[in-house]
Amino acid sequence: MFKSKTVRWKIAFLLCLVSGLNCLDRNAFAVLANTIKAEFNWSDADYADITAIFIFSYTLMYALSGWIVDRIGTKKGFALFAGGWSLVSMLHAFAGSIMQFSIARFLLGITESANFPAGVKASAEWFPVKERALAIGIFNAGTAIGGAVAVPVISFLAIMFGWRAAFVVTGLLGFVWLFFWIKYYHLPQKHPRITDEEKRLILQDEQHQADAGAEQPVKLKRLLSKKATWGCFSARIFIDPVTYFILFWIPKYLQDTQELTLSELGVTAWLPYLAMGLGTILGGALPRLLISRLGWSLNRARKSVMTVASLLIPMLCFCLLSEVSTIAAVLIISAITLSHGLWANITIPTEIYPKKVQATITGIGGTLGGITSVISQKVIGTTIGMYSYLPIFIYIGAAYFVSLLCVSLLVGKLGVIKTIDN
């Protein structure tokens, strides 16, 4: 059988694809919102209620889905949840009322919640510590790619075949990915196509050596008793609200401040999301380059990149406070989203903890970050309505410094895998 020296990068490509499909299925409803609202005579409040149900189930299930993936394994866990959200996406095509769409969105939130816990765990299983930030950056870039292609792909399908067909096609794409996942994904120790050289590279870290003889699940109480765990959570609690602001409010910001029409928005608003995807990749590639070329430790390389991003973001936010042209505003926001990607907050658990707890920590962190993000959405709407975007950008400028301080004080050195048992 032919063996490859780059199996881990093919795994990263599979993870990037599934992250993109996850976002594509999630965004299909948003792209088709006006079409569906017109057909069923919904109000904006009806649409908002349905989207809130998705966020609610997604946030609550985030922690539980991570726990499930850690218990049944990455391959089975990803297959279960990816197959689930693909099926639920197709079920949208058969909905015909607010209640039916609400049920579909509730189920979609439950099944899609496992994407990040499972993806982060798979990256930890297949990459040595020094390459994990890059691997997770590639995986996370799929979200930006999915967001960028959702509008043209979903719009084309809806125009050519009807909005119901768009849900069916996007769901079927998930099952195509699932076929390759089940066929190709194995742990490095058991993969039939991996070379001995690549296997040694992946398994050389202390984390893998410790995990090989310590697969007993860690009790949640023990995990939560460690301050490093809360250092990981802090990066989600403070930065996740910024992520949701970027996803949900940047187009509205450009329309409010630059008075862009919908067509003008379509021409320009994709750039910040492309920049964010590029930033997630650079957030792993730059530390890897500093480690290989300058001999820096992972801790020094990662924190240096995080510090640079933490300095750039408040300066860029300050630039937005003065009157700037539309082109300048888009470029500045794109620089902010790129810097946001450089920070790589979801990577931190993989750089300090064994792989057997990755999905659990990622899941709980996602739930905590989701809670603060849900609260922040209400605060953002109220603040913009009563004042302006100024307080929002002040928070964004400070969030990364606060998170960096928490990580430095609570987590300590990155790249040093901590022993954790019961």
Contacts in CASP RR format, 6 or more apart in sequence:
PFRMAT RR
TARGET T0000
AUTHOR 0000-0000-0000
METHOD contacts of the structure
MODEL  1
MFKSKTVRWKIAFLLCLVSGLNCLDRNAFAVLANTIKAEFNWSDADYADI
TAIFIFSYTLMYALSGWIVDRIGTKKGFALFAGGWSLVSMLHAFAGSIMQ
FSIARFLLGITESANFPAGVKASAEWFPVKERALAIGIFNAGTAIGGAVA
VPVISFLAIMFGWRAAFVVTGLLGFVWLFFWIKYYHLPQKHPRITDEEKR
LILQDEQHQADAGAEQPVKLKRLLSKKATWGCFSARIFIDPVTYFILFWI
PKYLQDTQELTLSELGVTAWLPYLAMGLGTILGGALPRLLISRLGWSLNR
ARKSVMTVASLLIPMLCFCLLSEVSTIAAVLIISAITLSHGLWANITIPT
EIYPKKVQATITGIGGTLGGITSVISQKVIGTTIGMYSYLPIFIYIGAAY
FVSLLCVSLLVGKLGVIKTIDN
1 192 0 8 1.000
1 193 0 8 1.000
2 193 0 8 1.000
3 193 0 8 1.000
3 194 0 8 1.000
3 195 0 8 1.000
4 10 0 8 1.000
4 193 0 8 1.000
4 194 0 8 1.000
4 195 0 8 1.000
4 198 0 8 1.000
5 195 0 8 1.000
5 197 0 8 1.000
5 198 0 8 1.000
6 198 0 8 1.000
7 126 0 8 1.000
7 188 0 8 1.000
7 191 0 8 1.000
7 193 0 8 1.000
7 194 0 8 1.000
7 195 0 8 1.000
7 198 0 8 1.000
8 126 0 8 1.000
8 127 0 8 1.000
8 131 0 8 1.000
8 135 0 8 1.000
8 188 0 8 1.000
8 198 0 8 1.000
8 202 0 8 1.000
10 184 0 8 1.000
11 122 0 8 1.000
11 126 0 8 1.000
11 184 0 8 1.000
11 185 0 8 1.000
12 123 0 8 1.000
12 126 0 8 1.000
12 127 0 8 1.000
12 135 0 8 1.000
12 138 0 8 1.000
12 139 0 8 1.000
13 138 0 8 1.000
14 177 0 8 1.000
14 180 0 8 1.000
14 181 0 8 1.000
14 184 0 8 1.000
14 185 0 8 1.000
15 119 0 8 1.000
15 122 0 8 1.000
15 123 0 8 1.000
15 135 0 8 1.000
15 138 0 8 1.000
15 139 0 8 1.000
16 138 0 8 1.000
16 139 0 8 1.000
16 141 0 8 1.000
16 142 0 8 1.000
16 145 0 8 1.000
17 142 0 8 1.000
17 177 0 8 1.000
18 78 0 8 1.000
18 82 0 8 1.000
18 115 0 8 1.000
18 119 0 8 1.000
18 174 0 8 1.000
18 177 0 8 1.000
18 181 0 8 1.000
19 115 0 8 1.000
19 119 0 8 1.000
19 139 0 8 1.000
19 140 0 8 1.000
19 141 0 8 1.000
19 142 0 8 1.000
19 143 0 8 1.000
19 146 0 8 1.000
20 142 0 8 1.000
20 143 0 8 1.000
20 145 0 8 1.000
20 146 0 8 1.000
20 147 0 8 1.000
21 82 0 8 1.000
21 86 0 8 1.000
21 146 0 8 1.000
21 170 0 8 1.000
21 173 0 8 1.000
21 174 0 8 1.000
21 177 0 8 1.000
22 82 0 8 1.000
22 85 0 8 1.000
22 112 0 8 1.000
22 115 0 8 1.000
22 143 0 8 1.000
23 142 0 8 1.000
23 143 0 8 1.000
23 145 0 8 1.000
23 146 0 8 1.000
23 147 0 8 1.000
23 150 0 8 1.000
24 146 0 8 1.000
24 147 0 8 1.000
24 149 0 8 1.000
24 150 0 8 1.000
24 153 0 8 1.000
24 154 0 8 1.000
24 170 0 8 1.000
24 173 0 8 1.000
25 85 0 8 1.000
25 86 0 8 1.000
25 89 0 8 1.000
25 108 0 8 1.000
25 112 0 8 1.000
25 170 0 8 1.000
25 171 0 8 1.000
25 174 0 8 1.000
26 54 0 8 1.000
26 108 0 8 1.000
26 112 0 8 1.000
27 146 0 8 1.000
27 147 0 8 1.000
27 150 0 8 1.000
27 151 0 8 1.000
27 154 0 8 1.000
28 89 0 8 1.000
28 92 0 8 1.000
28 150 0 8 1.000
28 154 0 8 1.000
28 166 0 8 1.000
28 167 0 8 1.000
28 170 0 8 1.000
29 36 0 8 1.000
29 50 0 8 1.000
29 51 0 8 1.000
29 92 0 8 1.000
29 101 0 8 1.000
29 105 0 8 1.000
30 51 0 8 1.000
30 150 0 8 1.000
31 150 0 8 1.000
31 151 0 8 1.000
31 154 0 8 1.000
31 155 0 8 1.000
31 158 0 8 1.000
32 154 0 8 1.000
32 158 0 8 1.000
32 163 0 8 1.000
32 166 0 8 1.000
33 47 0 8 1.000
35 158 0 8 1.000
35 163 0 8 1.000
36 42 0 8 1.000
36 101 0 8 1.000
36 163 0 8 1.000
37 43 0 8 1.000
37 44 0 8 1.000
37 46 0 8 1.000
37 47 0 8 1.000
39 163 0 8 1.000
40 96 0 8 1.000
40 97 0 8 1.000
40 98 0 8 1.000
42 98 0 8 1.000
46 98 0 8 1.000
49 98 0 8 1.000
49 102 0 8 1.000
50 98 0 8 1.000
50 101 0 8 1.000
50 102 0 8 1.000
50 105 0 8 1.000
51 105 0 8 1.000
53 102 0 8 1.000
53 105 0 8 1.000
53 106 0 8 1.000
54 105 0 8 1.000
54 106 0 8 1.000
54 108 0 8 1.000
54 109 0 8 1.000
55 370 0 8 1.000
55 374 0 8 1.000
56 106 0 8 1.000
56 374 0 8 1.000
57 105 0 8 1.000
57 106 0 8 1.000
57 107 0 8 1.000
57 108 0 8 1.000
57 109 0 8 1.000
57 110 0 8 1.000
57 113 0 8 1.000
58 109 0 8 1.000
58 110 0 8 1.000
58 112 0 8 1.000
58 113 0 8 1.000
59 113 0 8 1.000
59 366 0 8 1.000
59 367 0 8 1.000
59 369 0 8 1.000
59 370 0 8 1.000
59 371 0 8 1.000
59 373 0 8 1.000
59 374 0 8 1.000
60 367 0 8 1.000
61 109 0 8 1.000
61 110 0 8 1.000
61 113 0 8 1.000
62 113 0 8 1.000
62 116 0 8 1.000
62 117 0 8 1.000
62 363 0 8 1.000
62 364 0 8 1.000
62 365 0 8 1.000
62 366 0 8 1.000
62 367 0 8 1.000
62 370 0 8 1.000
63 360 0 8 1.000
63 363 0 8 1.000
63 364 0 8 1.000
63 365 0 8 1.000
63 366 0 8 1.000
63 367 0 8 1.000
64 113 0 8 1.000
65 81 0 8 1.000
65 110 0 8 1.000
65 113 0 8 1.000
65 114 0 8 1.000
65 117 0 8 1.000
65 118 0 8 1.000
65 359 0 8 1.000
65 363 0 8 1.000
66 114 0 8 1.000
66 117 0 8 1.000
66 118 0 8 1.000
66 121 0 8 1.000
66 359 0 8 1.000
66 360 0 8 1.000
66 362 0 8 1.000
66 363 0 8 1.000
66 364 0 8 1.000
67 220 0 8 1.000
67 359 0 8 1.000
67 360 0 8 1.000
67 363 0 8 1.000
68 77 0 8 1.000
68 80 0 8 1.000
68 114 0 8 1.000
68 359 0 8 1.000
69 77 0 8 1.000
69 78 0 8 1.000
69 81 0 8 1.000
69 114 0 8 1.000
69 117 0 8 1.000
69 118 0 8 1.000
69 121 0 8 1.000
69 359 0 8 1.000
70 117 0 8 1.000
70 121 0 8 1.000
70 217 0 8 1.000
70 356 0 8 1.000
70 357 0 8 1.000
70 358 0 8 1.000
70 359 0 8 1.000
70 360 0 8 1.000
71 217 0 8 1.000
72 80 0 8 1.000
73 121 0 8 1.000
74 118 0 8 1.000
74 119 0 8 1.000
74 121 0 8 1.000
74 122 0 8 1.000
74 125 0 8 1.000
74 185 0 8 1.000
74 359 0 8 1.000
75 181 0 8 1.000
75 182 0 8 1.000
75 185 0 8 1.000
75 186 0 8 1.000
77 114 0 8 1.000
77 118 0 8 1.000
78 114 0 8 1.000
78 118 0 8 1.000
78 119 0 8 1.000
78 122 0 8 1.000
78 181 0 8 1.000
78 185 0 8 1.000
79 178 0 8 1.000
79 181 0 8 1.000
79 182 0 8 1.000
80 114 0 8 1.000
81 111 0 8 1.000
81 112 0 8 1.000
81 113 0 8 1.000
81 114 0 8 1.000
81 115 0 8 1.000
81 118 0 8 1.000
82 114 0 8 1.000
82 115 0 8 1.000
82 174 0 8 1.000
82 177 0 8 1.000
82 178 0 8 1.000
82 181 0 8 1.000
83 111 0 8 1.000
83 174 0 8 1.000
83 175 0 8 1.000
83 178 0 8 1.000
84 111 0 8 1.000
85 108 0 8 1.000
85 109 0 8 1.000
85 111 0 8 1.000
85 112 0 8 1.000
86 171 0 8 1.000
86 172 0 8 1.000
86 173 0 8 1.000
86 174 0 8 1.000
86 175 0 8 1.000
86 178 0 8 1.000
87 171 0 8 1.000
88 104 0 8 1.000
88 107 0 8 1.000
88 108 0 8 1.000
88 111 0 8 1.000
89 108 0 8 1.000
89 167 0 8 1.000
89 170 0 8 1.000
89 171 0 8 1.000
90 167 0 8 1.000
90 168 0 8 1.000
90 171 0 8 1.000
90 172 0 8 1.000
91 104 0 8 1.000
91 107 0 8 1.000
91 167 0 8 1.000
92 101 0 8 1.000
92 104 0 8 1.000
92 108 0 8 1.000
92 164 0 8 1.000
92 167 0 8 1.000
93 164 0 8 1.000
93 165 0 8 1.000
93 167 0 8 1.000
93 168 0 8 1.000
94 100 0 8 1.000
94 164 0 8 1.000
95 101 0 8 1.000
95 103 0 8 1.000
95 104 0 8 1.000
113 363 0 8 1.000
114 359 0 8 1.000
116 346 0 8 1.000
116 362 0 8 1.000
116 363 0 8 1.000
116 366 0 8 1.000
117 358 0 8 1.000
117 359 0 8 1.000
117 360 0 8 1.000
117 362 0 8 1.000
117 363 0 8 1.000
118 359 0 8 1.000
119 136 0 8 1.000
119 139 0 8 1.000
120 136 0 8 1.000
120 139 0 8 1.000
120 346 0 8 1.000
120 347 0 8 1.000
120 349 0 8 1.000
120 350 0 8 1.000
120 358 0 8 1.000
120 359 0 8 1.000
120 362 0 8 1.000
121 355 0 8 1.000
121 358 0 8 1.000
121 359 0 8 1.000
121 362 0 8 1.000
122 139 0 8 1.000
122 185 0 8 1.000
123 132 0 8 1.000
123 135 0 8 1.000
123 136 0 8 1.000
123 139 0 8 1.000
123 350 0 8 1.000
124 132 0 8 1.000
124 207 0 8 1.000
124 350 0 8 1.000
124 355 0 8 1.000
124 358 0 8 1.000
125 187 0 8 1.000
125 188 0 8 1.000
125 355 0 8 1.000
126 135 0 8 1.000
126 188 0 8 1.000
126 202 0 8 1.000
127 134 0 8 1.000
127 135 0 8 1.000
127 202 0 8 1.000
128 201 0 8 1.000
128 202 0 8 1.000
128 204 0 8 1.000
128 205 0 8 1.000
129 205 0 8 1.000
129 207 0 8 1.000
129 298 0 8 1.000
129 350 0 8 1.000
129 351 0 8 1.000
129 415 0 8 1.000
129 417 0 8 1.000
130 287 0 8 1.000
130 288 0 8 1.000
130 291 0 8 1.000
130 298 0 8 1.000
130 415 0 8 1.000
131 288 0 8 1.000
132 347 0 8 1.000
132 350 0 8 1.000
132 351 0 8 1.000
133 283 0 8 1.000
133 284 0 8 1.000
133 287 0 8 1.000
133 288 0 8 1.000
133 302 0 8 1.000
133 344 0 8 1.000
133 347 0 8 1.000
133 351 0 8 1.000
134 281 0 8 1.000
134 283 0 8 1.000
134 284 0 8 1.000
134 285 0 8 1.000
134 287 0 8 1.000
134 288 0 8 1.000
136 280 0 8 1.000
136 284 0 8 1.000
136 344 0 8 1.000
136 346 0 8 1.000
136 347 0 8 1.000
136 350 0 8 1.000
137 279 0 8 1.000
137 280 0 8 1.000
137 281 0 8 1.000
137 283 0 8 1.000
137 284 0 8 1.000
137 344 0 8 1.000
137 347 0 8 1.000
138 280 0 8 1.000
138 281 0 8 1.000
140 277 0 8 1.000
140 280 0 8 1.000
140 341 0 8 1.000
140 344 0 8 1.000
140 346 0 8 1.000
141 277 0 8 1.000
141 278 0 8 1.000
141 279 0 8 1.000
141 280 0 8 1.000
141 281 0 8 1.000
142 277 0 8 1.000
143 277 0 8 1.000
144 273 0 8 1.000
144 274 0 8 1.000
144 276 0 8 1.000
144 277 0 8 1.000
144 280 0 8 1.000
145 277 0 8 1.000
147 273 0 8 1.000
148 270 0 8 1.000
148 273 0 8 1.000
148 274 0 8 1.000
151 266 0 8 1.000
153 170 0 8 1.000
154 166 0 8 1.000
154 170 0 8 1.000
157 165 0 8 1.000
157 166 0 8 1.000
157 169 0 8 1.000
157 170 0 8 1.000
158 165 0 8 1.000
158 166 0 8 1.000
161 169 0 8 1.000
186 192 0 8 1.000
188 194 0 8 1.000
188 198 0 8 1.000
188 199 0 8 1.000
188 202 0 8 1.000
188 203 0 8 1.000
189 199 0 8 1.000
189 203 0 8 1.000
191 199 0 8 1.000
202 208 0 8 1.000
203 209 0 8 1.000
203 212 0 8 1.000
205 417 0 8 1.000
206 417 0 8 1.000
207 353 0 8 1.000
207 354 0 8 1.000
207 355 0 8 1.000
207 417 0 8 1.000
208 355 0 8 1.000
210 354 0 8 1.000
210 417 0 8 1.000
210 419 0 8 1.000
211 354 0 8 1.000
211 355 0 8 1.000
211 356 0 8 1.000
214 354 0 8 1.000
214 356 0 8 1.000
214 421 0 8 1.000
215 356 0 8 1.000
216 421 0 8 1.000
216 422 0 8 1.000
217 356 0 8 1.000
218 356 0 8 1.000
218 357 0 8 1.000
218 360 0 8 1.000
218 420 0 8 1.000
218 421 0 8 1.000
218 422 0 8 1.000
219 422 0 8 1.000
220 360 0 8 1.000
222 420 0 8 1.000
222 421 0 8 1.000
222 422 0 8 1.000
223 229 0 8 1.000
223 357 0 8 1.000
223 360 0 8 1.000
223 361 0 8 1.000
223 420 0 8 1.000
224 230 0 8 1.000
226 418 0 8 1.000
226 420 0 8 1.000
227 410 0 8 1.000
228 352 0 8 1.000
228 353 0 8 1.000
228 410 0 8 1.000
228 411 0 8 1.000
228 412 0 8 1.000
228 418 0 8 1.000
229 353 0 8 1.000
229 361 0 8 1.000
230 406 0 8 1.000
230 410 0 8 1.000
231 348 0 8 1.000
231 406 0 8 1.000
231 407 0 8 1.000
231 410 0 8 1.000
231 411 0 8 1.000
232 348 0 8 1.000
232 349 0 8 1.000
232 352 0 8 1.000
232 353 0 8 1.000
232 361 0 8 1.000
232 365 0 8 1.000
232 407 0 8 1.000
232 411 0 8 1.000
233 364 0 8 1.000
233 365 0 8 1.000
233 368 0 8 1.000
234 402 0 8 1.000
234 403 0 8 1.000
234 406 0 8 1.000
234 407 0 8 1.000
234 410 0 8 1.000
235 345 0 8 1.000
235 346 0 8 1.000
235 348 0 8 1.000
235 403 0 8 1.000
235 406 0 8 1.000
235 407 0 8 1.000
236 345 0 8 1.000
236 346 0 8 1.000
236 365 0 8 1.000
236 366 0 8 1.000
236 368 0 8 1.000
236 369 0 8 1.000
236 370 0 8 1.000
237 365 0 8 1.000
237 368 0 8 1.000
237 369 0 8 1.000
237 372 0 8 1.000
238 372 0 8 1.000
238 399 0 8 1.000
238 400 0 8 1.000
238 402 0 8 1.000
238 403 0 8 1.000
238 406 0 8 1.000
239 340 0 8 1.000
239 343 0 8 1.000
239 345 0 8 1.000
239 399 0 8 1.000
239 400 0 8 1.000
239 403 0 8 1.000
240 345 0 8 1.000
240 366 0 8 1.000
240 369 0 8 1.000
240 370 0 8 1.000
240 372 0 8 1.000
240 373 0 8 1.000
241 369 0 8 1.000
241 372 0 8 1.000
241 373 0 8 1.000
241 375 0 8 1.000
241 376 0 8 1.000
241 395 0 8 1.000
241 399 0 8 1.000
242 340 0 8 1.000
242 395 0 8 1.000
242 396 0 8 1.000
242 399 0 8 1.000
243 340 0 8 1.000
243 373 0 8 1.000
244 370 0 8 1.000
244 373 0 8 1.000
244 376 0 8 1.000
244 377 0 8 1.000
245 376 0 8 1.000
245 380 0 8 1.000
245 392 0 8 1.000
245 396 0 8 1.000
246 272 0 8 1.000
246 273 0 8 1.000
246 276 0 8 1.000
246 337 0 8 1.000
246 340 0 8 1.000
248 377 0 8 1.000
249 380 0 8 1.000
249 392 0 8 1.000
250 269 0 8 1.000
250 272 0 8 1.000
250 333 0 8 1.000
250 337 0 8 1.000
251 265 0 8 1.000
251 269 0 8 1.000
253 333 0 8 1.000
253 389 0 8 1.000
254 260 0 8 1.000
254 265 0 8 1.000
254 268 0 8 1.000
254 269 0 8 1.000
254 326 0 8 1.000
254 329 0 8 1.000
254 330 0 8 1.000
254 333 0 8 1.000
255 265 0 8 1.000
256 384 0 8 1.000
256 389 0 8 1.000
257 329 0 8 1.000
257 389 0 8 1.000
258 326 0 8 1.000
258 329 0 8 1.000
260 268 0 8 1.000
260 326 0 8 1.000
264 326 0 8 1.000
268 326 0 8 1.000
268 330 0 8 1.000
269 330 0 8 1.000
271 330 0 8 1.000
271 331 0 8 1.000
271 334 0 8 1.000
272 330 0 8 1.000
272 333 0 8 1.000
272 334 0 8 1.000
272 336 0 8 1.000
272 337 0 8 1.000
273 337 0 8 1.000
274 334 0 8 1.000
275 334 0 8 1.000
275 335 0 8 1.000
275 337 0 8 1.000
275 338 0 8 1.000
276 337 0 8 1.000
276 338 0 8 1.000
276 340 0 8 1.000
276 341 0 8 1.000
277 338 0 8 1.000
277 341 0 8 1.000
278 338 0 8 1.000
279 337 0 8 1.000
279 338 0 8 1.000
279 339 0 8 1.000
279 340 0 8 1.000
279 341 0 8 1.000
279 342 0 8 1.000
280 341 0 8 1.000
280 344 0 8 1.000
282 338 0 8 1.000
282 341 0 8 1.000
282 342 0 8 1.000
283 305 0 8 1.000
283 341 0 8 1.000
283 342 0 8 1.000
283 343 0 8 1.000
283 344 0 8 1.000
284 305 0 8 1.000
284 344 0 8 1.000
284 347 0 8 1.000
286 301 0 8 1.000
286 305 0 8 1.000
286 342 0 8 1.000
287 298 0 8 1.000
287 301 0 8 1.000
287 302 0 8 1.000
287 304 0 8 1.000
287 305 0 8 1.000
288 301 0 8 1.000
290 296 0 8 1.000
290 300 0 8 1.000
290 301 0 8 1.000
290 304 0 8 1.000
290 305 0 8 1.000
291 297 0 8 1.000
291 298 0 8 1.000
291 301 0 8 1.000
296 304 0 8 1.000
297 413 0 8 1.000
297 415 0 8 1.000
298 351 0 8 1.000
298 414 0 8 1.000
298 415 0 8 1.000
299 412 0 8 1.000
299 413 0 8 1.000
299 414 0 8 1.000
299 415 0 8 1.000
299 416 0 8 1.000
302 344 0 8 1.000
302 351 0 8 1.000
302 414 0 8 1.000
303 404 0 8 1.000
303 408 0 8 1.000
303 414 0 8 1.000
305 342 0 8 1.000
305 343 0 8 1.000
306 342 0 8 1.000
306 343 0 8 1.000
306 344 0 8 1.000
306 400 0 8 1.000
306 404 0 8 1.000
306 407 0 8 1.000
307 404 0 8 1.000
308 342 0 8 1.000
309 339 0 8 1.000
309 340 0 8 1.000
309 341 0 8 1.000
309 342 0 8 1.000
309 343 0 8 1.000
309 400 0 8 1.000
310 343 0 8 1.000
310 400 0 8 1.000
310 401 0 8 1.000
310 403 0 8 1.000
310 404 0 8 1.000
312 335 0 8 1.000
312 339 0 8 1.000
313 336 0 8 1.000
313 339 0 8 1.000
313 340 0 8 1.000
313 396 0 8 1.000
313 397 0 8 1.000
313 400 0 8 1.000
314 396 0 8 1.000
314 397 0 8 1.000
314 398 0 8 1.000
314 401 0 8 1.000
316 332 0 8 1.000
316 335 0 8 1.000
316 336 0 8 1.000
316 339 0 8 1.000
317 336 0 8 1.000
317 393 0 8 1.000
317 394 0 8 1.000
317 396 0 8 1.000
317 397 0 8 1.000
319 332 0 8 1.000
320 329 0 8 1.000
320 332 0 8 1.000
320 333 0 8 1.000
320 389 0 8 1.000
320 393 0 8 1.000
321 390 0 8 1.000
321 393 0 8 1.000
324 332 0 8 1.000
336 396 0 8 1.000
343 400 0 8 1.000
343 403 0 8 1.000
345 403 0 8 1.000
346 362 0 8 1.000
348 407 0 8 1.000
348 411 0 8 1.000
348 414 0 8 1.000
349 357 0 8 1.000
349 358 0 8 1.000
349 361 0 8 1.000
349 362 0 8 1.000
350 358 0 8 1.000
351 414 0 8 1.000
351 415 0 8 1.000
352 411 0 8 1.000
352 412 0 8 1.000
352 414 0 8 1.000
352 415 0 8 1.000
352 416 0 8 1.000
352 417 0 8 1.000
352 418 0 8 1.000
353 361 0 8 1.000
353 417 0 8 1.000
353 418 0 8 1.000
353 420 0 8 1.000
354 417 0 8 1.000
354 420 0 8 1.000
357 420 0 8 1.000
380 392 0 8 1.000
383 391 0 8 1.000
383 392 0 8 1.000
384 392 0 8 1.000
END
